[in-house]
Amino acid sequence: MDRLHAMRVFSRVARLGSFVRAADDLELSRAAVSEAVAGLEAHLGCRLLTRTTRRVALTGEGAEYLQRCQRILGEVEAAEEAVRSAAARPRGTLRVDVPTAFGRGLLVPALPEFLARYPELRLDLRFNDRVVDLVAEQVDIAVRVGAVRPQSYVARRIATTRRVIVAAPAYLAAAGRPLRPAELAGHRLLGLASGATGRPVEWHLKGAHPPLPPFAVVFNLAEAQLAAALAGAGLAQTIDLLAGELIARGRLETVLDDCVGEGPPISVVYPESARGATRVRVFADFAEGLLLRWRESLARGVRD
């Protein structure tokens, strides 16, 4: 039995939840797929999958074995890519998870450039404002805003941010501009829920300040929070990555600049098994370049 082949077949069946779909995806016969999985189960002496007429599901042993298979297959693939010529063009499918605002605002407009540069690379692009388990959800690389505390991940910081408190000019004209944190009590505050905990994220202000009033609205998407600030709903604390262009255009204004400081870092994160993979490296470099160009364009007052 070709054990690596059997592991690839098993992983594909588990991911797709179907022997038929796995056979089509691997361009194998259904009999060959069934034989590979059966041989693996016989070798291991346990059932990895339960089969019914409607679905295929992992057993407890199968779920544990799948995680190990994914790490091993990823390491094999990374090892193969690492010995290829540095000039080799990255190819295959790259599963990418990015924050919604970064994806829509920076990545999507730059996709033609990326795809032209790497024509043999296919992207499976997912927008997410929650922290995903890269191994469990089979993500090759993710862009994350904030601290990264991985045990089996590699994290590479690609940019820094600065916090800002913003509001629409019309809102400030009507409600007044707060000059001290204590004056926030007279304003509507727009909050943002943590993608990790679901709880509202506390505002970061320098020094000791009185408790802030409760949020008038809490959003689960940073884009929605910013859109509400643009509409004049109140004050929002965000980061310059999201609000910088709107501030430069005068659509939003900042307040209490002396009371806010450095924001969360932006990192690319990928499983240890993907270290050295060319397709992961080129995306990480591209994302870093996007953020560098974005910051330079803000410094010039225009977008590239």
Wavefront OBJ file of the C-alpha trace (Angstrom):
o trace
v 0.000 0.000 0.000
v 1.224 3.464 -0.899
v 0.602 4.974 2.505
v 1.027 8.622 1.468
v -1.417 8.111 -1.396
v -3.894 6.479 0.972
v -3.518 9.364 3.421
v -4.192 11.888 0.642
v -7.276 9.957 -0.451
v -8.573 9.651 3.115
v -7.998 13.377 3.766
v -9.906 14.313 0.617
v -12.842 12.024 1.465
v -12.963 13.478 4.994
v -12.845 17.069 3.717
v -15.479 16.573 1.024
v -17.640 14.170 3.045
v -18.131 11.914 0.039
v -16.331 9.061 -1.706
v -17.866 10.073 -5.030
v -16.814 13.736 -4.779
v -13.349 12.724 -3.620
v -13.011 10.351 -6.576
v -14.016 13.122 -8.985
v -11.707 15.617 -7.321
v -8.730 13.223 -7.433
v -9.649 11.907 -10.886
v -9.790 8.349 -9.562
v -12.451 5.664 -9.729
v -14.751 5.307 -6.756
v -13.453 1.758 -6.326
v -9.868 3.038 -6.100
v -10.870 5.586 -3.452
v -12.755 2.987 -1.407
v -9.859 0.557 -1.700
v -7.335 3.149 -0.496
v -9.415 4.047 2.565
v -10.189 0.408 3.348
v -6.507 -0.479 3.086
v -5.608 2.337 5.461
v -8.230 1.216 7.976
v -7.001 -2.370 7.745
v -3.419 -1.241 8.276
v -4.405 0.835 11.328
v -6.824 -1.727 12.685
v -9.651 0.740 13.285
v -12.516 2.451 11.502
v -11.714 5.993 10.337
v -15.005 6.820 8.643
v -18.630 5.892 9.162
v -20.633 5.454 5.976
v -24.366 5.786 5.498
v -26.411 6.101 2.337
v -26.438 9.879 2.726
v -23.161 10.942 4.277
v -19.650 10.064 5.369
v -18.479 11.153 8.826
v -15.258 10.873 10.797
v -15.011 8.581 13.781
v -13.159 9.825 16.858
v -10.038 7.973 15.725
v -10.543 9.321 12.213
v -10.699 12.936 13.377
v -7.441 12.566 15.305
v -5.768 10.751 12.404
v -6.955 13.417 9.935
v -5.174 16.168 11.868
v -1.950 14.194 11.831
v -2.377 13.350 8.138
v -2.801 17.017 7.274
v 0.379 17.935 9.134
v 2.351 15.102 7.519
v 1.060 15.824 4.018
v 1.720 19.519 4.507
v 5.288 18.776 5.609
v 5.826 16.484 2.634
v 4.524 19.130 0.260
v 6.607 21.847 1.925
v 9.713 19.649 1.714
v 9.127 19.069 -1.987
v 8.630 22.760 -2.645
v 11.683 23.718 -0.601
v 14.028 21.740 -2.869
v 12.623 23.144 -6.089
v 14.447 25.927 -7.823
v 13.894 29.351 -6.292
v 12.768 30.454 -9.731
v 10.006 27.862 -9.887
v 6.579 29.417 -10.206
v 4.215 28.669 -7.299
v 1.312 26.490 -8.315
v -1.679 24.712 -6.870
v -4.453 25.974 -4.609
v -3.742 28.425 -1.783
v -6.425 28.698 0.894
v -6.306 32.209 2.362
v -8.278 33.700 5.272
v -8.295 37.502 5.636
v -10.236 40.124 7.634
v -13.202 41.454 5.658
v -12.005 45.054 5.527
v -8.480 44.110 4.415
v -9.881 41.770 1.793
v -12.329 44.206 0.268
v -10.293 47.359 0.649
v -6.801 46.216 -0.312
v -6.628 42.630 -1.495
v -9.509 42.419 -3.972
v -8.436 45.539 -5.933
v -4.925 44.052 -6.187
v -6.032 40.557 -7.269
v -5.420 41.189 -11.003
v -1.801 42.028 -10.197
v -1.364 38.943 -8.003
v -2.984 36.566 -10.493
v -0.960 37.969 -13.383
v 2.238 37.534 -11.372
v 1.399 33.939 -10.361
v -0.810 32.501 -13.129
v -0.455 28.891 -11.952
v -1.657 29.684 -8.444
v -5.353 29.356 -7.599
v -6.787 31.201 -4.599
v -9.482 29.941 -2.267
v -10.151 33.297 -0.592
v -12.227 33.546 2.587
v -13.276 36.761 4.333
v -13.578 36.347 8.076
v -13.629 38.585 11.121
v -13.266 35.696 13.551
v -10.111 33.804 14.478
v -10.136 30.496 12.630
v -8.295 27.292 13.447
v -5.981 27.053 10.455
v -5.458 23.295 10.731
v -9.077 22.359 11.426
v -10.400 24.606 8.637
v -7.561 23.724 6.247
v -6.322 27.286 5.775
v -2.828 27.672 4.338
v -2.235 31.273 5.415
v -4.221 33.967 7.226
v -3.880 37.709 7.719
v -4.620 38.629 11.323
v -4.967 41.920 13.131
v -3.912 41.718 16.778
v -1.800 39.501 18.977
v -1.131 35.987 17.736
v -0.647 33.238 20.318
v -0.129 30.108 18.258
v 1.345 26.870 19.505
v 1.858 25.236 16.119
v 1.705 28.324 13.873
v 4.338 30.564 12.387
v 3.552 34.288 12.711
v 5.285 36.993 10.687
v 4.507 40.625 11.474
v 4.030 42.604 8.259
v 2.715 45.989 9.456
v 1.879 48.127 12.458
v -1.242 50.210 13.021
v -2.336 53.212 15.060
v -5.619 53.595 16.889
v -7.898 56.505 16.031
v -11.247 57.768 17.326
v -13.305 59.035 14.404
v -16.648 60.608 13.608
v -18.336 62.251 10.653
v -17.938 66.053 10.435
v -21.710 66.424 10.575
v -21.911 64.455 13.833
v -19.194 66.583 15.451
v -20.873 69.779 14.271
v -24.106 68.691 15.956
v -22.791 66.944 19.088
v -19.588 68.881 19.653
v -15.984 67.763 19.587
v -14.804 66.024 22.799
v -11.578 67.559 24.084
v -11.099 65.226 27.078
v -12.045 61.573 27.641
v -14.530 62.634 30.329
v -16.536 64.411 27.636
v -17.226 61.097 25.888
v -20.070 60.700 28.382
v -22.076 63.113 26.260
v -21.601 61.165 23.042
v -22.872 58.044 21.344
v -20.117 55.428 21.177
v -20.051 52.753 18.496
v -18.504 49.481 19.670
v -17.046 46.434 17.966
v -17.410 42.839 19.150
v -14.301 40.679 19.421
v -14.073 37.995 16.768
v -12.554 35.669 19.374
v -14.914 36.197 22.332
v -17.968 37.931 20.881
v -17.794 40.527 23.658
v -17.448 44.274 22.974
v -13.835 45.398 22.729
v -12.959 48.044 25.309
v -11.637 51.336 23.989
v -7.923 51.888 24.489
v -7.144 55.308 25.983
v -3.861 56.426 27.487
v -3.726 57.134 31.213
v -6.419 56.741 33.846
v -9.851 57.849 32.672
v -13.358 57.568 34.064
v -15.448 54.640 32.841
v -16.854 55.183 29.376
v -20.609 55.189 28.779
v -22.114 51.981 27.396
v -21.960 51.565 23.642
v -25.009 52.822 21.785
v -24.489 50.102 19.169
v -22.114 47.121 19.004
v -21.195 45.700 15.599
v -19.697 42.353 14.691
v -18.004 43.758 11.568
v -15.433 46.570 11.563
v -16.779 47.717 8.199
v -20.261 48.134 9.651
v -18.912 50.102 12.612
v -17.060 52.432 10.238
v -20.098 52.803 7.980
v -22.170 53.845 10.992
v -19.575 56.474 11.909
v -19.669 57.760 8.318
v -23.446 58.006 8.553
v -23.149 60.212 11.642
v -24.302 57.646 14.203
v -21.547 58.465 16.704
v -17.879 58.040 17.594
v -15.939 54.891 16.739
v -12.497 53.732 17.805
v -10.779 51.878 14.981
v -7.352 51.639 13.367
v -5.745 53.707 10.638
v -5.743 50.709 8.300
v -9.517 51.009 8.077
v -10.087 54.740 8.457
v -6.922 56.319 7.016
v -8.242 56.983 3.518
v -11.561 58.348 4.808
v -9.671 60.676 7.147
v -7.405 61.826 4.303
v -10.484 62.628 2.198
v -12.141 64.550 5.006
v -15.080 62.179 5.280
v -14.101 61.349 8.863
v -12.319 63.451 11.470
v -10.262 62.282 14.427
v -10.691 63.381 18.035
v -8.660 62.894 21.222
v -5.526 62.138 19.207
v -3.312 62.538 22.285
v -5.271 59.872 24.152
v -4.794 57.021 21.695
v -1.629 55.289 20.586
v -0.229 52.265 18.834
v -2.753 49.800 17.526
v -2.610 46.045 17.049
v 0.009 44.576 14.699
v -0.902 42.944 11.414
v 0.621 39.519 10.829
v 0.484 36.672 8.390
v 0.020 33.325 10.131
v 0.442 29.842 8.736
v 0.849 26.300 10.075
v 4.330 25.088 10.885
v 3.919 22.464 8.166
v 3.655 25.246 5.552
v 7.011 26.794 6.441
v 9.080 26.984 3.271
v 6.107 26.543 0.932
v 6.624 28.855 -2.041
v 2.958 29.688 -2.503
v 2.665 30.719 1.158
v 5.795 32.866 0.966
v 4.731 34.742 -2.174
v 1.332 35.589 -0.681
v 2.913 36.779 2.570
v 5.303 39.004 0.599
v 2.451 40.346 -1.520
v 0.299 41.180 1.519
v 3.226 42.984 3.133
v 3.806 44.940 -0.064
v 0.141 45.957 -0.209
v 0.278 47.376 3.289
v 3.519 49.224 2.582
v 2.048 50.811 -0.554
v -1.126 51.699 1.346
v 0.831 53.513 4.045
v 2.956 55.331 1.467
v -0.147 56.425 -0.435
v -1.683 57.832 2.751
v 1.512 59.761 3.406
v 1.132 61.310 -0.049
v -2.550 61.978 0.569
v -3.731 59.849 -2.371
v -4.342 56.220 -3.108
v -2.289 54.415 -5.729
l 1 2 3 4 5 6 7 8 9 10 11 12 13 14 15 16 17 18 19 20 21 22 23 24 25 26 27 28 29 30 31 32 33 34 35 36 37 38 39 40 41 42 43 44 45 46 47 48 49 50 51 52 53 54 55 56 57 58 59 60 61 62 63 64 65 66 67 68 69 70 71 72 73 74 75 76 77 78 79 80 81 82 83 84 85 86 87 88 89 90 91 92 93 94 95 96 97 98 99 100 101 102 103 104 105 106 107 108 109 110 111 112 113 114 115 116 117 118 119 120 121 122 123 124 125 126 127 128 129 130 131 132 133 134 135 136 137 138 139 140 141 142 143 144 145 146 147 148 149 150 151 152 153 154 155 156 157 158 159 160 161 162 163 164 165 166 167 168 169 170 171 172 173 174 175 176 177 178 179 180 181 182 183 184 185 186 187 188 189 190 191 192 193 194 195 196 197 198 199 200 201 202 203 204 205 206 207 208 209 210 211 212 213 214 215 216 217 218 219 220 221 222 223 224 225 226 227 228 229 230 231 232 233 234 235 236 237 238 239 240 241 242 243 244 245 246 247 248 249 250 251 252 253 254 255 256 257 258 259 260 261 262 263 264 265 266 267 268 269 270 271 272 273 274 275 276 277 278 279 280 281 282 283 284 285 286 287 288 289 290 291 292 293 294 295 296 297 298 299 300 301 302 303 304
